[in-house]
Amino acid sequence: MPIDTGLIVVVLFALVVLFVVFRTAVVVPQQSAFVVERLGRYNATLNAGFHILVPFVDVIRYRHSLKERAIDIPEQICITRDNVQVGVDGILYLKILNAERASYGISDYIFAITQLAQTTLRSEVGKIDLDRTFEERTTINVSLVGELDKASEAWGVKVLRYEIKNIQPPVDILAAMEKQMRAEREKRAVILASEGQRDAAINTAEGQKQQVIKASEAQRQRNINEADGQAAAIRADRVRDRAGHSRSGDRDSDRRRHGGRSAARRRTVRRTVRTACAHHQYRRRPANVSDVAGMIATAMKVFSSGAPPKN
């Protein structure tokens, strides 16, 4: 059977068209960027969507993903400020912001950033002591991201964060740290026990103090009450004494008046007797015994009656 030459030509033409379409029609996926070179020079960066290239002129040279990437940083030996070797590894997160710079700024940005992360990590760990490396992870991460971001800006790459995964000291250092932590825990236990005993003693002393204060306040109040009772009794006794003194004063005044009258009568009798005696001496002769006896009788009468004498 003879071969149709026209059919062969049509088939060949269709294959060429399909090849050309395949080479010129490009569909860029979401979160991707294609770098196109025209005749060996950078021409454009194709973002997500459908694009048509010039056949045999435009060539897709680089294909980049704009998604965030996680790069594992291998473990390396770092020396701390107190000369202890520790193995440190981590993970780095980055993303491409400029596809052109990532293509032409450096040949392999992943390798470059990995090496830079390791050297920067050794520098940061060397600034601190071993005991602080475990508690200064956040500070190391922030410092490392800042240094990497400055260097990667020219490569069109943004370093987002860095996280230290493990810090592995030598075995003997781990044993010493374990002993130290055990000693610290025992020390804290002893301190807590002593603080508990101190607080208990303080509470007991405070309770005894309050008890003594309450007892002294009760004794003081009892003394005050007793003093008030004694004062009231003394005041009552004074009132009774004043009343008794008043009555005894009346009796004394009566006695004084009576004594005064008796003294007046005695003086009257004495004057009468002296008068009689003087009269007898003046005459220089025996007096009438009856007259003298009468005068004495009159004086005694006056003394016994209490009446004042009459001249």
Secondary structure, DSSP 8 states (H G I E B T S, - for coil): ----HHHHHHHHHHHHHHHHHHHHEEEE-TTEEEEEEETTEEEEEE-SEEEE--TTTEEEEEEEE-S-EEEEEEEEEEE-TTS-EEEEEEEEEEEES-HHHHHHT-S-HHHHHHHHHHHHHHHHHTTS-HHHHTT-HHHHHHHHHHHHHHHHGGGTEEEEEEEEEEEE--HHHHHHHHHHHHHHHHHHHHHHHHHHHHHHHHHHHHHHHHHHHHHHHHHHHHHHHHHHHHHHHHHHHHHHHHHHHHHHHHHHHHHHHHHHHHHHHHHHHHHHHHHHHHHHHHHTS---HHHHHHHHHHHHHHHHH------
